[in-house]
């Protein structure tokens, strides 16, 4: 479990095990204890999310979001709690059986009761985690194709620093077929997804103040361009993370 508290931001995260590892990146909670919070920014991480959000005024909502290709500004929600299931992209096919292409850079409100979730589930993270795992397991009704599973394992292992050609050769699946798969289920090409994952894996080094391009970026200029593309700011601004406005950086555990 990852558990961190910074200023008035509390964060808890658990990774499921077993078969769910291939489908879910993490199940997490974020709670703002402050009476006032500034706007936050969420940067792309290549995940699909189901979120439950409760605010102090009593409002509650659930929504599902697709892959984001750029920074998303999150309104301030003082005294709020959010529970989130972050899915690996393969869940689009094997859990939801629906394309997320129309939800790229977008989200859809869900009715209360979706997957059995309601406002009561926002109160206890442990119970939410168990309920989410049980529900996801019940949705998996067929075995995951080995090629697809292997493809995402290779992407994760390489931290996105791998070419489409290399992946195609290693999984025995043509580049054209892989791109068709990504565009159908997620609305992005494989190359775009790889760039997103590589960026996401660069956040740790940026938080630590290391601005030297790693993960096979062409040069310093290429590295800076990619960071600005996905985060909207230069690496030095990400590193400062003033007012904890970049959520993923604020939630990372300290070394």
Secondary structure, DSSP 8 states (H G I E B T S, - for coil): -EEEEETTEEEEEE---GGGGGTEEEEEEEEE--SS---EEE---S-EEEEEEEETTS-EEEEEE---SS-EEE---TTEEEEEEEE-TTHIIIII-S--GGGTT-EEEE-TTGGG--GGGGS-HHHHHHHHHHHHHHH--S---HHHHHHHHHHHHHTT-S-HHHHHHHHT--HHHHHHHHHHHTSS-HHHHHHHHHHHHHHHHHHTT--S--TT-SSHHHHHHHHHHHHSS-HHHHHH-GGG-BHHHHHS---
